[in-house]
């Protein structure tokens, strides 16, 4: 059964344009350092799942495109690189703590910002809109997915 996700990326690290320009429009989703988000990737996300590609930590955060999960998980190499901002000295090759999966960008959309999302009653319980939500990966219900892709991405 296909599931849907919202995945945040800082556009100065990997924007929807960067993903579309990558070979096969596919990028490794590195740098996830939250156990709940890691567990979503490891335990729930599957190849083919839909992804709302979300730009975060930027002047205009919002949904910037549509993508899909393109691989299963594997160890994130940035955890082993002392020069990486995602280095984790407690992680080892024998016992990696952090995973990544590949995401394939399918299309860039107009930016659907937080104010617009918040103004739509049908999206009131979308997890990204909940107070205190800081997760880089959140599930999206099929109803929210359909509303966003059918009504906001025209």
C-alpha positions, 0 to 999 in steps of 0.5 A, a space after each residue: 500500500 502506497 504511503 505519503 510523506 513530507 520531507 524537509 530539505 534546506 534549499 542551500 543543501 539540496 533544493 528541488 532544482 538540485 534534485 531535478 538536476 541530479 543524475 536520474 533526478 535522484 539524490 541521497 537523503 542525508 543528514 537525518 539526525 532524529 530517531 523518529 524520522 530515521 525509524 520512518 525511513 527504516 521501518 515504514 517508507 517504501 520504494 514508490 511512496 509519494 513525497 512532498 518535497 519541502 524547502 525549510 530553514 529559508 526565507 520562504 518555506 513551503 512545498 516546492 515539488 513532488 518526489 518519490 522514495 527511490 530506494 531502501 535504506 542504507 547507512 548514511 556516510 556523513 555520520 562517519 565523516 569528521 568534516 561533515 556537519 552530520 558527523 556522529 562520533 558515537 556511530 561506527 561502521 559496525 553499528 551505524 546509527 543513521 540511515 538514508 534513502 534515495 529520493 527521486 524528484 518528479 516535478 517542481 511546483 509553485 511554492 506552496 508556503 506555510 501561510 497558504 497551507 494554514 489558511 486551508 481548513 481541509 489541511 488543519 491537521 497536516 502534521 507540518 502545521 502542528 505547533 512544535 513540529 520539528 521533524 524532517 520527515 512526517 507522514 501525510 494522509 492520503 486525503 491531504 496528499 490528494 488535496 494538495 496535489 489535486 487542488 494546490 498544484 495546478 
